[in-house]
Amino acid sequence: MKQTRVQIGQKQFILNPNQRVFLRAKDKFICYSGGFGSGKSLGFILKTLDLMLRYPNNYGLWGRYNYSDLRDSTVKDFFDVCPPEWIQGYNKQEKTVTFYNHSQLIFRGLKDVKKQEIRSLNLGFFGLEQAEEIDESLNDELIARLRRDVKDFDGNDGVRQGFYTCNPALTWLFKKFVQEKNPDHLLIQSSTLDNAQNLPDDYVKSLMSKPESWKRQFVYGVWDTSLLSE
């Protein structure tokens, strides 16, 4: 299988096929659903960096139900991946990163956020981690905020996107991305095994020792109505 290598500053990342599709997708809404360790978080970070750098003055939001979960996982990984020279400033109190091209990324915990706060935003994109934990009505509010005039350095119109990562669960995401077959929604389904080359052998072996019913959801990333029986 052909590998895709991405150079970010001094670091190089080998992408699995699903990460590559997620990074390049231009669909309005993209959901990366998969098992544990299937590469969702790295894809989420690289997608964000691409939108931040491709479109100057962009403005994006990262959200998760609990901010502490976002801070201790993906935000931490973000600063490990993103070269410091790309960042003009980081305001920890405001939870805002400003890039050298004046694009900004804000981090938010969505458990207690008020819809009035969301309604004041003018977003070029949003990304929701563990989106199965988040209420559909809040997602609808974010969609209504995708109204920023996004352009690249040559003045060409850019893309406004909402993207999600999740573990398979029968939530509104299943309705939107599986049942309704919306033409502007792209679903990427991934297994832990798709990303095995980037995982420790003992981690994969520990997951594969679990019961088959558990592996269907959290290793193989199976996302269908059979989850109702679990």
Disulfide bonds with the S-S distance in Angstrom:
none
